Amino acid sequence: MNFDFTEEQNMLRQTVRHFVDHEIMPHIAKWDKEGSFDPEIMSKLADLGLMGVCIPEKYGGSGMDYNSLAIVCEELERGDTAFRTAVSVHTGLNSLTILQWGNEEQKQKYLVPQAKGKKIGAFGLTEPGAGSDVASIQTTAEKQGDYYVLNGQKTWISLCDTADNFIVFAYTDKSKKHHGISAFIVERTMPGFSSKAIKGKLGIRAGNTGELFFDNVKVPAENLLGKEGEGFKIAMSALDNGRFTVAAGACGLIEACLEASVKYCHERETFGKPIGKHQLVQQMIANMEAGLQMSRLLVYRAGELKNQGKRNTRETSLAKWQACDFANKAADDAVQIHGAYGYSSEYPVERYLRNSKAPVIYEGTREIHTIMQAEYVLGYRKDKPLNHMLPSWPFDDDSNSIDRGGSQ
């Protein structure tokens, strides 16, 4: 296995880092305090070709590999979790899902403008009474002629007020339980659709998160993604991509904690010497570094499986679980290293700690991933090939058919 980055990947990292240092870092404290999301950031990311970084060029993307997406997410979260979340949702949960499951007409209509950053995509699965238990969703889609009529509510939806298009999951046949869930591409402009932001969040305050409402929303039948009843499979495959980006972002948060802590260790003195000379502080620094390096290895391993077009649910789950836990611990230690100052917004580490908690919960809680990993080891859980897999990289129109056989 080659752990060296390509010249293109190194240039990509430098580009995103420069963007974060100049477009996010100078303003993030203000945005976080105000709880405001700046949509112009998305436009600027689009100008750099980062809204479709791992989407094939034929669909308007940059055609880079999946680990290049990981690099983008890591560097963005080094600036703030809100902006990594935006790319995770737009690219990981929405655009890659359309690439994986959409027909050619849907790709041309929705994927191409999203990959170019002209339209923003989001993902609507979670509901007030349904998080980890996806089968408990209550949103329904009733077929009426050439339309499906959607009714229901989604919550904790990132880019709720910003996105143009949403992948929404609803029951088309409740009697079939999770086999009766279907997926739809819903446009913001469809009558009966509305959204509302959630205020008072612990962290990721610079991000736009909220609720979606569907009041007899008429969705054209051609906006059904996949087939009726495939919604659960589509959601789980989307989460493989979303979790991958969350894990990559967690690496960026660990790095941000390290940078802030190392800087403070050289500035602050106690008992006549820099605090970096104290062994217990060194222990926290060492644990951050270990967590960063281990997390990156798990993330890039999952990314390489994606590059090869292989199922990666198990590996992505492990990367998401461990990287987010490492990030949460790194942020906690960063506050501890800063002492009383770590409790103040004068330093960024209190924001890192607040931001680090949500990724431990969303896209599979640490408890869900713990159970998944145990069941894999015990032999209770085994993954079968999906009918639709992401195209392997490098993208080749003749050799990357998404229909690879098998069933989940």
C-alpha positions in Angstrom: 0.0 0.0 0.0 1.4 3.4 -1.0 0.9 6.1 1.6 2.4 8.9 -0.5 0.1 11.6 -1.8 0.2 12.5 -5.4 1.4 15.9 -6.6 -2.3 16.7 -7.4 -3.4 15.7 -3.9 -0.6 17.8 -2.3 -1.6 20.8 -4.4 -5.3 20.2 -3.4 -4.4 20.2 0.3 -2.4 23.5 -0.1 -5.3 25.1 -2.0 -7.9 24.2 0.6 -5.6 25.1 3.5 -4.9 28.5 1.9 -8.7 29.0 1.5 -9.4 28.1 5.1 -6.7 30.4 6.4 -7.9 33.4 4.4 -11.6 32.9 4.0 -12.7 31.1 7.2 -10.3 31.6 10.0 -10.5 35.5 10.1 -14.3 35.4 10.4 -15.3 32.1 12.1 -15.3 33.5 15.7 -17.9 36.1 14.6 -20.0 33.6 12.6 -20.0 31.2 15.5 -21.0 33.9 18.0 -23.8 35.1 15.7 -24.9 31.7 14.7 -24.8 32.7 11.1 -24.0 30.7 8.0 -22.3 32.5 5.1 -23.6 30.9 1.9 -20.9 32.8 -0.1 -18.4 30.2 1.2 -20.2 27.6 -0.9 -19.8 29.8 -4.0 -16.2 30.3 -3.4 -15.6 26.5 -2.9 -17.4 26.0 -6.2 -15.1 28.5 -7.9 -12.2 26.2 -6.7 -13.9 23.1 -8.1 -14.4 21.6 -4.6 -18.2 21.0 -4.7 -17.7 18.0 -6.9 -14.2 17.0 -6.2 -14.8 13.3 -6.6 -17.6 13.5 -9.2 -16.6 12.3 -12.7 -15.8 15.1 -15.1 -18.6 13.9 -17.4 -21.0 15.0 -14.7 -19.4 18.4 -14.0 -17.0 17.3 -11.3 -13.2 17.5 -10.9 -12.8 13.7 -11.4 -10.4 13.3 -8.4 -10.4 10.2 -6.2 -12.3 9.6 -3.0 -9.3 10.3 -0.8 -9.1 13.7 -2.4 -12.6 14.3 -1.0 -11.2 13.2 2.4 -8.4 15.8 2.1 -10.9 18.6 1.4 -13.0 17.6 4.4 -10.0 17.4 6.7 -8.8 20.8 5.8 -12.2 22.4 5.9 -12.9 21.1 9.4 -9.5 22.4 10.5 -11.3 25.8 9.9 -14.7 24.9 11.3 -16.9 21.9 11.4 -19.8 23.8 9.8 -18.1 24.1 6.4 -16.9 20.4 6.4 -20.5 19.5 7.2 -21.8 21.5 4.2 -19.5 19.6 1.8 -20.3 16.3 3.6 -24.0 16.8 3.0 -23.8 18.3 -0.5 -21.2 15.9 -1.9 -21.1 12.9 0.4 -24.8 12.4 1.1 -26.5 13.9 -1.9 -24.3 14.1 -5.0 -22.6 10.8 -4.6 -26.0 9.2 -3.9 -27.3 10.5 -7.2 -24.2 9.3 -8.9 -24.6 5.9 -7.4 -28.4 5.4 -7.8 -29.7 8.0 -10.2 -30.6 7.4 -13.8 -29.0 9.4 -16.6 -31.8 12.0 -16.7 -31.5 12.6 -13.0 -27.8 13.0 -13.2 -28.0 15.5 -16.0 -30.7 17.5 -14.2 -29.4 17.4 -10.6 -25.9 16.0 -10.4 -24.2 18.2 -13.0 -25.3 21.6 -11.6 -24.5 20.4 -8.1 -21.0 19.2 -9.0 -20.4 22.6 -10.6 -21.7 24.3 -7.4 -24.5 26.0 -9.2 -27.0 24.2 -7.1 -26.7 22.9 -3.5 -27.9 19.5 -2.4 -29.0 18.2 1.0 -30.3 15.0 2.6 -33.5 14.4 4.6 -33.7 11.2 6.6 -33.8 12.0 10.3 -37.2 12.8 11.9 -38.3 13.9 15.4 -39.0 10.3 16.3 -36.6 8.5 14.0 -32.8 8.8 14.2 -30.8 5.6 14.4 -34.1 3.6 14.0 -34.7 4.5 10.3 -37.7 2.3 10.0 -39.6 4.5 12.4 -39.8 7.4 10.0 -43.4 8.7 9.5 -43.1 10.7 6.3 -45.3 9.2 3.6 -45.3 9.3 -0.2 -48.6 8.4 -1.9 -48.7 7.7 -5.6 -51.3 9.8 -7.4 -51.0 9.5 -11.2 -47.8 10.9 -12.4 -46.9 12.3 -8.9 -46.0 11.2 -5.4 -47.6 13.3 -2.7 -45.3 13.7 0.3 -46.4 14.5 3.8 -44.3 14.6 6.9 -41.4 16.3 8.7 -37.6 16.0 8.9 -35.3 17.4 11.5 -31.6 18.1 12.1 -31.2 18.6 8.4 -28.0 20.5 7.4 -28.3 23.2 4.8 -32.1 23.2 5.5 -32.5 26.9 4.4 -29.7 26.9 1.8 -30.0 23.8 -0.3 -31.9 23.8 -3.6 -32.4 20.0 -3.8 -33.0 17.4 -1.2 -32.9 13.6 -1.2 -36.0 12.7 1.0 -37.0 9.3 2.4 -40.6 8.4 2.8 -42.8 5.3 3.1 -44.6 4.3 0.0 -45.8 1.1 1.7 -45.7 0.9 5.5 -46.8 -2.7 5.6 -43.4 -3.7 4.2 -41.6 -1.9 7.1 -38.1 -0.8 6.0 -38.6 -2.5 2.6 -41.4 0.0 2.0 -39.2 3.1 2.2 -38.5 5.0 -1.0 -36.2 7.9 -1.9 -37.1 11.1 -3.8 -35.4 14.1 -5.2 -37.4 17.1 -3.9 -36.8 20.7 -5.0 -37.2 23.6 -2.6 -39.5 25.4 -5.0 -42.1 22.6 -5.0 -45.4 23.9 -3.5 -46.0 22.7 0.1 -42.3 22.5 1.0 -40.9 24.7 3.8 -37.9 24.8 6.1 -37.0 26.3 9.5 -33.6 26.7 11.1 -32.9 25.3 14.6 -31.4 27.9 17.0 -29.6 27.3 20.3 -27.3 24.6 19.3 -24.4 23.6 21.5 -21.9 23.6 18.6 -21.5 24.0 14.8 -23.3 27.3 15.3 -21.9 28.7 12.0 -23.8 26.0 10.2 -27.4 26.0 8.9 -29.3 23.2 10.5 -33.1 22.8 10.9 -36.4 21.2 9.9 -38.1 20.4 6.6 -41.9 20.2 6.3 -43.9 18.5 3.5 -47.5 19.5 3.2 -49.0 17.7 0.2 -45.8 18.2 -1.8 -46.3 16.9 -5.3 -43.1 15.3 -6.5 -43.0 14.1 -10.2 -42.7 10.3 -10.5 -39.5 10.7 -12.5 -37.9 12.1 -9.2 -38.2 8.7 -7.6 -34.5 7.8 -6.9 -33.9 4.1 -7.6 -37.0 1.9 -7.4 -39.9 1.9 -4.9 -38.8 0.1 -1.7 -35.1 0.7 -2.3 -35.0 3.7 0.0 -33.5 1.9 3.0 -30.6 0.5 0.8 -30.1 3.9 -0.7 -30.0 5.6 2.7 -27.4 3.1 4.0 -25.2 3.4 1.0 -25.4 7.2 1.3 -24.3 7.0 4.9 -21.2 5.0 3.9 -20.2 8.1 1.9 -21.4 10.6 4.6 -19.6 8.8 7.4 -16.4 8.7 5.3 -16.5 12.5 5.1 -17.3 12.9 8.8 -14.3 10.7 9.7 -12.0 12.7 7.4 -13.3 16.0 8.9 -12.5 14.7 12.4 -8.9 14.4 11.4 -9.0 18.1 10.7 -10.4 18.9 14.1 -7.7 16.9 15.8 -5.1 18.8 13.8 -6.7 22.1 14.8 -6.6 21.1 18.5 -2.9 20.2 18.1 -2.0 23.4 16.4 -3.7 25.5 19.1 -2.3 23.4 21.9 1.3 23.4 20.7 1.2 27.2 20.2 -0.1 27.7 23.7 2.4 25.3 25.1 5.2 27.5 23.8 3.6 30.7 25.1 2.4 29.8 28.6 4.8 29.2 31.5 4.1 27.7 34.9 6.5 26.8 37.7 9.3 28.6 35.8 9.1 26.7 32.5 6.9 26.4 29.4 3.9 24.1 30.1 5.0 21.9 27.2 7.9 20.8 29.4 5.4 19.2 31.9 5.0 15.5 31.3 1.2 15.3 31.7 0.8 18.0 29.1 3.1 16.1 26.8 0.9 13.1 27.3 -2.1 14.9 26.0 -0.1 16.3 23.1 1.2 12.7 22.3 -2.4 11.3 22.5 -3.6 13.9 20.0 -0.8 13.0 17.6 -1.5 9.3 17.9 -5.2 9.9 17.4 -4.6 12.0 14.3 -2.3 9.4 12.7 -4.5 6.4 13.5 -7.6 8.2 12.3 -6.0 9.2 9.0 -4.9 5.6 8.3 -8.5 4.4 8.9 -9.9 7.1 6.7 -7.5 6.5 3.8 -8.0 2.8 4.0 -11.8 3.3 3.5 -11.1 5.7 0.8 -8.9 3.3 -1.1 -11.7 0.7 -1.0 -14.0 3.3 -2.5 -11.4 4.0 -5.2 -11.4 0.2 -6.0 -15.2 0.2 -6.1 -15.5 -2.2 -3.2 -18.0 -2.3 -0.4 -16.6 -0.4 2.6 -19.4 -0.2 5.2 -17.3 -2.0 7.9 -14.2 0.0 7.3 -16.0 3.3 7.1 -17.9 2.6 10.3 -14.7 2.0 12.1 -13.1 5.1 10.8 -16.1 7.3 11.7 -16.4 5.9 15.2 -12.7 6.1 16.1 -11.9 9.4 14.4 -14.8 11.2 16.0 -14.0 9.8 19.4 -10.4 10.8 19.0 -11.5 14.3 18.0 -13.8 14.6 21.0 -11.0 13.6 23.3 -8.5 15.9 21.6 -10.8 18.9 22.0 -11.4 18.0 25.7 -7.6 17.8 26.2 -7.0 21.1 24.3 -9.3 22.9 26.7 -7.5 21.3 29.6 -4.1 22.4 28.3 -5.4 26.0 28.0 -6.7 25.9 31.5 -9.1 28.7 32.4 -8.4 30.3 29.1 -9.7 27.2 27.3 -13.1 28.0 28.8 -13.2 31.4 27.1 -14.0 32.3 23.5 -10.8 34.2 23.4 -9.2 31.0 22.3 -10.7 28.6 19.7 -10.5 25.4 21.7 -13.8 25.9 23.4 -15.4 26.0 20.0 -13.6 22.9 19.0 -15.0 21.1 22.1 -18.5 22.2 21.3 -18.2 21.2 17.7 -16.7 17.8 18.4 -19.8 16.5 20.1 -22.3 16.4 17.2 -20.2 14.1 15.0 -20.1 11.5 17.8 -23.9 11.5 17.5 -24.9 12.0 13.9 -24.6 9.6 11.0 -24.5 6.7 13.5 -23.8 7.2 17.2 -20.7 5.8 18.7 -23.0 3.2 20.3 -24.4 2.1 16.8 -20.9 1.8 15.4 -19.7 -0.1 18.5 -22.6 -2.6 17.9 -21.8 -2.8 14.2 -18.1 -3.6 14.7 -18.9 -6.2 17.3 -21.4 -7.9 15.0 -18.9 -8.0 12.2 -16.3 -9.7 14.4 -18.9 -12.1 15.9 -20.2 -13.0 12.4 -23.7 -11.7 13.0 -23.4 -9.0 10.3 -22.2 -9.6 6.8 -22.3 -7.2 3.8 -23.5 -8.4 0.4 -22.6 -6.5 -2.7 -25.0 -3.7 -3.6 -26.7 -3.6 -7.0 -25.4 -0.1 -7.3 -21.8 0.7 -6.3 -20.0 3.9 -6.7 -17.8 3.9 -9.8 -14.2 3.0 -9.1 -11.4 5.6 -9.7 -9.9 6.6 -12.1 -13.3 7.1 -13.7 -13.7 5.4 -17.0 -17.0 5.6 -18.9 -16.5 2.2 -20.5 -15.4 0.2 -17.4 -17.3 1.7 -14.5 -20.8 0.6 -14.8 -22.6 1.1 -11.5 -24.5 -2.2 -12.0 -22.2 -4.7 -10.3 -24.7 -7.4 -9.5 -25.8 -8.9 -6.2 -28.2 -7.6 -3.6 -28.1 -6.3 0.0 
